[in-house]
Amino acid sequence: MNPRRRVRLARSLGLGGLWLAAVLVLAMWVGVFAALIPARAALERADWQLQTLETRLADAQATLAPFDPLADPQTLAAVGALNRLAEGARAAPFLDLAFGKEALNTAVTLTAGWEDALRTRPPMPELAEARESAAAWRQTVERSGRRLTLGV
């Protein structure tokens, strides 16, 4: 084989190899990008859900803040005493005639519901902690999304 022909053959094989490598790299990039699209969509959805949760927790805090003093033990004890009084009034035979059985039953139901609502309402510090946790998770999701984008 003549030396010029060898150089031409080596050059054409080298160019073919470079083109093949470029096509393979491009195909790899497209494949990685296509594989990570669902992950990016899941991260964006998680970010939106965390933002919604954080907003709702802030609304709950703003709504419950004026009622926070009602959760004091003294208030809870007063409501419990009021509930016991309503139950006692329902059991008294003469008050039943004066106010009516339905009115006394409504008073007992109302005071029991009020007492239950005060006992089971979420405390403000727990709402603040849940909101901070949601914000921290949101930052983690955003950081993961940035890393994923940079990785692609």
C-alpha positions in Angstrom: 0.0 0.0 0.0 1.3 3.3 -0.9 2.1 5.9 1.9 -0.2 8.6 0.5 -3.1 6.2 0.4 -2.4 5.2 4.0 -2.4 8.8 5.1 -5.7 9.4 3.3 -7.2 6.3 4.8 -6.1 7.2 8.3 -7.4 10.7 7.9 -10.8 9.5 6.7 -11.0 6.9 9.5 -10.0 9.6 12.0 -12.7 12.0 10.7 -15.2 9.2 10.8 -14.3 8.4 14.4 -14.6 12.1 15.4 -18.1 12.3 13.8 -19.1 9.0 15.5 -17.9 10.3 18.9 -19.7 13.6 18.4 -22.9 11.8 17.5 -22.6 9.5 20.5 -21.9 12.4 22.8 -24.9 14.3 21.5 -27.1 11.1 21.8 -25.9 10.7 25.3 -26.8 14.3 26.2 -30.3 14.0 24.7 -30.8 10.7 26.5 -29.8 12.1 29.9 -31.9 15.2 29.3 -34.9 13.1 28.3 -34.4 10.8 31.4 -34.3 13.8 33.7 -37.4 15.5 32.5 -39.7 13.5 34.7 -37.5 14.2 37.7 -37.6 17.9 37.0 -41.3 17.8 36.7 -41.6 16.0 40.0 -39.4 18.6 41.7 -41.4 21.4 40.3 -44.6 19.8 41.5 -43.1 19.2 45.0 -42.0 22.9 45.1 -45.5 24.0 44.2 -47.1 21.7 46.8 -44.7 22.9 49.5 -45.4 26.5 48.6 -49.1 25.8 48.9 -48.6 24.2 52.3 -46.5 27.1 53.5 -49.1 29.6 52.4 -51.9 27.6 54.1 -49.9 27.3 57.3 -49.3 31.1 57.3 -53.1 31.6 56.8 -53.8 29.2 59.7 -51.4 31.1 61.9 -52.9 34.4 61.0 -56.4 33.1 61.6 -55.6 31.4 64.9 -53.4 34.2 66.4 -56.3 36.2 67.8 -57.7 33.1 69.5 -54.4 32.0 71.0 -55.2 33.6 74.4 -58.3 31.4 74.6 -56.1 28.3 74.8 -54.9 29.4 78.3 -55.5 26.8 81.0 -57.7 29.3 82.9 -60.0 29.7 79.8 -60.1 25.9 79.2 -61.0 25.4 82.9 -63.8 28.0 82.6 -65.2 26.4 79.5 -65.1 23.0 81.2 -67.0 24.4 84.2 -69.5 26.0 81.8 -70.0 22.6 80.2 -70.5 20.9 83.5 -73.1 23.6 84.4 -74.9 23.1 81.2 -75.0 19.3 81.8 -76.3 20.0 85.4 -78.9 22.3 84.0 -80.1 19.7 81.6 -80.4 17.2 84.4 -82.4 19.6 86.7 -86.2 19.0 86.3 -87.4 22.6 86.8 -84.9 24.2 84.4 -85.9 21.7 81.7 -89.5 23.1 82.0 -88.3 26.8 82.0 -85.8 26.7 79.1 -86.9 23.7 77.1 -85.1 20.4 76.6 -83.9 21.3 73.2 -82.3 24.5 74.3 -80.4 22.8 77.2 -79.2 20.0 74.8 -78.0 22.7 72.4 -76.1 24.4 75.3 -74.5 21.2 76.3 -73.5 20.4 72.7 -72.1 23.9 72.2 -70.0 24.0 75.3 -68.7 20.5 74.7 -67.7 21.4 71.2 -66.1 24.6 72.4 -64.1 22.7 75.0 -63.1 20.1 72.4 -62.0 22.7 69.9 -59.8 24.4 72.5 -58.2 21.2 73.6 -57.5 19.9 70.1 -56.5 23.1 68.3 -52.9 23.2 67.1 -50.6 25.3 69.3 -49.1 28.3 67.6 -45.5 27.2 68.1 -46.2 23.9 66.3 -47.7 25.8 63.4 -44.6 28.0 63.2 -42.4 24.9 63.4 -44.3 23.2 60.6 -44.1 26.3 58.5 -40.3 26.5 59.0 -40.0 22.8 58.1 -42.0 23.4 54.9 -39.7 26.3 54.0 -36.6 24.2 54.7 -37.9 21.4 52.5 -38.8 23.9 49.8 -35.2 25.2 49.8 -33.9 21.6 49.6 -36.2 20.9 46.6 -35.0 24.1 44.9 -31.4 23.3 45.5 -31.9 19.8 44.1 -33.6 21.3 41.0 -30.6 23.6 40.5 -28.1 20.7 40.9 -30.1 18.6 38.4 -30.2 21.4 35.9 -26.4 22.0 36.3 -25.9 18.2 36.0 -27.7 18.1 32.7 
